[in-house]
Amino acid sequence: MTSPDVMQALLETALASGVAMAVVLALRGTVRHRLGASAAYLLWLAVPVALVAVLLPAPRSAVLPMTAIGATMPAANAALAPDMATLPWALLLGGAWLAGALLTMAWLLRQQRRFVRGLGMLRRRDDGSWQARAAAGLPAVVGLWRPRIVLPVDFEQRYTAPERRLVLLHEQVHLRRGDTVVNALLAAMQCLYWFNPLLPLAVRRCREDQELSCDERVVARSAGARRSYGDAMLKTGLALSPLPVGCHWQNHHPLKARIAMLKRPVPGKKQWFAIVLLCAGLSTGLGYAAWAAQPAVDAGSPAIEGPAALRTVAAEYPDGADGINGAVTVTVEIDVDGRVTGATVQSSEPKGVFDAAALDAVRQYRYAPTYRNGHRVAARASEAFYWDAFMKSTAAPEGWADRGEYEWFAIDTSRSRISPQGTCQVSLPGTEAGVVICGKSRPPE
């Protein structure tokens, strides 16, 4: 995949995920009020679904692919297409994106390292958790590959026995659900899509819904412990620095919203059924919309695909070949940008006479890029060249008013294999017997 293809995929996935984020941000408040915090948290599944859907093969259209086999006459020229130098712009955009991604990654790694260093030496506890020498932002779940529950240095002194049980249950819910993996994916999205202005708000709201959902699950498993759980929240200190990969009490923690959520009833079976239906429907709908919005690709693409030639060059009649008719078929190798990278003679008659002229001409061709499954691919085309010794360029006939619109040839119909009826837009009798003056439309400038 070339640099333009990478940038195109990046922008497409950024647009799809950005639309999904906007939809979730608009719905999460109402959904949380009616169905609970877990429903709001599950809504965020629509974002990665929409992102991945754009990377799937594009929908296929019923239009058959067009094979471009050009038949080039000695004096024929096709329209010249502008050669857009997109590669420098793609490299500049790719360099700017890479610089932003690396800077964002360095910033997040610095935050992660600063938080972990602030914990001090960790001590293993009998219950399987770890105790730090610090208190700010703890308790927390830290790490990705081997996540650990880290408790503050004054855990026993700060919380009562019921509160300690609820705090540990809260962190265990984070572990079982894999919330640290979710936060690591959010950090990866921040690196990849640092240019998306909606992403910082979406990351913050997603992590808030994560904590509220975790609180809801703890309350559901601990009937009658809402007051103790609320007291434990009020005793927990906020972190001095963020923890990108982990679950902790951030310095902008939604404490008020979490306390308010404790007063709400937990979702029952009917509510959970509605939650699953809503989240599955939203994720499927947004994913399908993102997939269907891609440009359709042609069905039944052949192994040898002939892209349309944007620029052709007439093959010259070689010196020393007077009186000889010829035909050459050339196989052309084309890169993802439509440039000719190679050409080989597939067949020629007579052999070796017109081969060099055909290859010289086809190497100057330029093609439209070929797309397969929504992505540019290298392609192959077949081009046919013909020479007729008895079709000579000539002056425009006298008295022809629109002589500038045509190229004129004299065809000796007794010797030439060229048919004026299938070749000429205008056919006029020549001054010599058996000669037809052929007028061919000029290609557009």
N, C-alpha and C positions, 0 to 999 in steps of 0.2 A: 504494500500500500504506500502510495507516494504522499508527499507532504500535503498537496491539495486535498487528497482523499481523507487524510487524518483530520485536517481542519474542518472539512465538510461534515464528517461524522461527529466531531466535537460540537459544532454549532447545532446540528440537528438534535443531538441528545440534550444539549443545554436548553434548547427551545422546548422540547417535549417535557423534560423534567421541570422546567420553569412554569409551564402551563399547569402541570399537575400540582406543583407547590401552591400556586395561586388558588386553585380549586380547593385544596385541603385547608389552606388558611382561611378561606371564606366559609367553610362548612364546620370546622372543628368546634367553634364556640357553641353553635346550635346543637351539634351532635353530642357534645359533652354534657350539655344541660339536659337533654332528653334521654340519652342512652348511657351516659357515664363516661368516665375518663378513659377506660379501656377501649371504648369505641373510637374516641378521638385519636388515641395512639395508633390503633390499627389502620386508620385512614391514611397514615403516612406510607403504607405499603404501596399505594398507588404511584408514588414518585419513582421508585426503582422499576416498577412494572412498566411504566411509560417509557423510561429511559432504555430499558432492554428491548422493548417492542420496536423502537426505531432501528435497532441493529439487526433485527430479523430480516430475512429475504423479503424484498418488496413484493406487493401483490402483482399478479401477472395479468396482462391485458390479453384480449382475444385477437389483437392485431398481429399478423405474421411479420417476422422481420424482413426487411428489404435487403436483398443482396445487390451490392453495387459492383457490376462488371462493366467497366467503361470501354466503349469501342471508340478509339481515337483515330480520326482521319488525318492526313498529312498536314492540312492547314487549319484544323479545327482547334479552337481554344475555349476552355470553360471559364466561367466567371471567377475572378480572383477574390478570395475571402480574406478579410483582415486577419493578420497573424497577431493575436493578442498575447502579449508577454505577461502571462499571469504568474509564472513561476517566481519572479522576484517578490511580488506581493505576498504570495503564499509563504515564502521563506521568512519575510519580515513579520507576518502575522504569527507564524509558528514560533519564531524566536521570542516575540513578545509574550506569547502564551506560556512558553517554557520558562521564561524568566519569572513570570508571576507565579507559576506553579511551584517552582523551587523556593521562592521567597516565602510563600504561604506554608510550604512544608517545613522550612526551617523555623518559622514562627511557631507552628504547632508543636514541633519537637522540643523547642526551647520551653514552651509552657509545660509540656509533659515532664521534662527533665527537672524543671524547677519545682514542680509539685512533689515529685518522687523524692528529690533531695531534701525537701522540707520535712519529710516524714522522719528523717533520722534513721537510726538502726532499728530494724523490725525484730520483734521477739515472737516466736511461735507460742500460741496459747493451747491449752488442753482441748478446747472446743474446735480446733482446726483453723481458727482465725489468727490474725497477726496483730500485735499491738505496737503502735508507733511511739516515738518520743515527743510527738506534737499532738495538737488537738484541733487546730483550725481545719474546717472542711471535712472532718471525720465524725462518724464512720463513713467508709467509702469502699467501693470495689475498684481495685487498681489492676491494670494490665490487660493484655489481650490473649496471648498464648496460654499463660497460666494465671488467670485472674484470681486475686486474693481479697478476702475481706480484711480491711485494715481498720482497727479500732483506735480511738484516742487514748492517750496516756492515762487519763483519769476516768476511764470507762466505768469502773466499779463505783467510784465516788460520785460521778455526775448523775448516773441513772439508778433508779430503783430496780429491783429484780424483775417486776413485770415489764418495766420499760426496756431493760436489757434484752429480754426475750423478743419484744416487738421490733427493736432495732435490728437484731440479728436476722429476724424473719424478713424484714424489709430488704436487707442486703442479699439474702438467699434467693428472694424472688428475682432480683436483678441477675444473679448468677444463672438460675435455671432458665430464664427467658433469653439469655444471651444478649443482654442489653449493652454489654461492652463491645460486642461485635457490631451492633447497630451504630454505636457512637464512633467506632473506628471507620465504618463506611461513611458516616457523616463527615469525618475529618478528611477522608479521601475525596469526597465530593467538593469540599472546600478547596482542596489543592487543584482539582481538575477544572472546576468551574468558578474560580476566584473572581472572574469578571461578571458573574451574575449578581446584580444588586439585590435580588430577592432572597438569595441563599442564606446570608447571615440571620435574617429574621426567621426563615424556615427552620434552620438548625436550632435556634434558641427555643422556638415554640415546640419543636419535636421533642427536645429534651425535657421541657416542662411537662408535656403530655406523658412522657415516659415516667417521670416521678409521680405524677398524679395517678397514673394507672397502677403503679406499684403500691401506692398508698391504698388504693381501692382493693387490691388483692389481699393486702395484709389485714384490712378491716373485715373482709369477707371471711377470712380464716380465723379471726379472733373476735368472736361475738362478745359484746360488752366491754371491749377494751379501747373504745374510741377516746375516752378521756386520758387514759394512760399514754396512748399513742400521741395525742396532741401535746401532752406535757413533755414527752421525749423530743418532739420537734422543736419546742421552744427552748430546750436546753442545748440544742446542737449548734455549734459555731459555724460561721460561714468561712469558705476558703479564701485565702489571700490571693491565690492565682488559679486560673482555670486548669482543668484536667481533661484534655481532648479525648483520650482513650480511657474511659473509666466512668463510674457513677458516683458523684459526690455532691455535697452541698455547696453550690456555686455562690459567688459574691453577689449575684443578682437573682437569688433563689425566690420562687413564687410562694413564700411561706404563707401569706394571707390566703391565697387560693387553695393551698393544701389544707389549711385548718378549716376553711369553709367546706371543702369536699368531705370532711369527716362527718358532716351533718346529713349528707345525702344517703339514701338507701343504696345498697349494693345491687348490681344487676341480677335479676333472676333468670330462669331458663328461657322464658319467652323473650326477654330483652337480649340475651346472648344469641338467640336465633336471629333476631332482627339485626344485631350487630354484625354477625357473620354474613348475612345476606347483603347488608349495606356495603360493607367493606369489599366483599367479593365483586359486587356489581360495579362499584366505583372503580376499582382497580382494573377489572375487565374492560369496562367502557372506555376509560382513559387509555389503556394499553391498545385497544383496538383502534381508537381514533388516531393515536400516534402512528401505528403501523399502516393504517389505510391512507394516511396523509402523504405517504411517500410516493414519488413518481412511479407509476406502473412500469414494469418491464415487459418486454415482448415474450409471449409464450413460445416454447419450442425453439430456443436459440440454437443454431447449428454449431457444429464443432469448428467449422471454418466460416467465420462471420464477415460479411462484406460491409463495412461502414461506408457512409456516403462521402464521396470525394468533394472537398470544398475547393480545391485548386488542382487543375490538370494542366499539363504542358504537352503541346503537340510533338510527336516524334518526327525528327527530320528524315528526309529521304537520303540515304548514304551515298556519298560519291562512289562512282564505279559500279552502281547497281542499276544503271539505266536499262530499261526494257524488262525488268524483273518485277513480278508481283510477290508480295510477301505477307506473312501473318505470324505474329509472336504473341504468346500468352505468358504473362509474368505473374508469379505469386509474390505478393507484397507483405512484409512484416511491418506492423504498425504498433507504436507504443501507446500508452494510456492517454497521451495528449494529442494523438492524431499524427505524429511525425513518423516518416518512413525510416525504419531502422535497418532494413535489409530487403533485397529483391533478388529472386532467382528465376531463370527462364524455365517455364514449365513445358512449353512446346514451341517449336518454331519451324517455319517452312518458307524458303529453303533454310537448312540449318546453318547458323553462323553468320548469315548475311545481314540480318536486321537486328540481331540480338543486342548489340552494343547500343544502337539507337533507342531501342525500347527501354533498356535499363537506364540510360541517361535521362530519358523523359520521366520515367516513373519515380526516380529518386527525388524529383522536384515536386512531386504531388504532396498535398496536405489534406488530411481527412478530419471529419468530425469525430470527437471522442466516442468510443463505444462503451455503452453501459450494460452491465449485467447484474441483476439483483440490486439495482440502485447504486452500483459502484463502477467506477471506470476500470476497464480491463484492457490488456493488450489484445490486438485482433489481427486478422489476416484477410486480405482481399485478393481478388483475381482480376487483372486488367488485360484486355485484348487490344492489340494494335494491328492495323492493316495498312498496307502500301499498295497502290495501283499505279503502274507505270503509265497508264493511258488516261489518267485524270490529272490534267495540267492546270495550274493557275493561269488565269487569263484576265484581260481587261473587261470592264463592264460593257455590255452591248450598247450601241448607240441609241439614244432616245429613251433610255430607261430612266424614269424620273426618280425612283427610289433606290438608285444604285448603291447609296451608302449603307443601306440596311442589310446588304447581302455580301457574301464572298462568292466570287465567280470562278467557275472551273469549266474547262472544255473536256468533254468525255467522248472518246472514240467508241461508240456503242458496238462496233463490229469486233473490237478486240478486248474491251474492258469487261470485267465481271461485275462492275458497279451498275446497279439499276437506277436510272434517273428518277423513276416513279417513287422509289423508296428512299431516295437520297436528297432530292432537290425540292425546295419550296417553289422554285420557279424554273421551268424548262423551256428553252427557246432554241429554235434551229440555228445551227452554226453556219458559218460561211462555207465550210467544206462539207462534202457529202458524208453522211453517217456520223457527223459530230453534233453533239447537243451541248448548248451553253447552259450550265447548271448554276442556279443561284441558291446558296445555302445561307440561312439566317445567321447573322453575326451574334456571338454570345454577348450578353449585357456587359457593360463596362464595370 
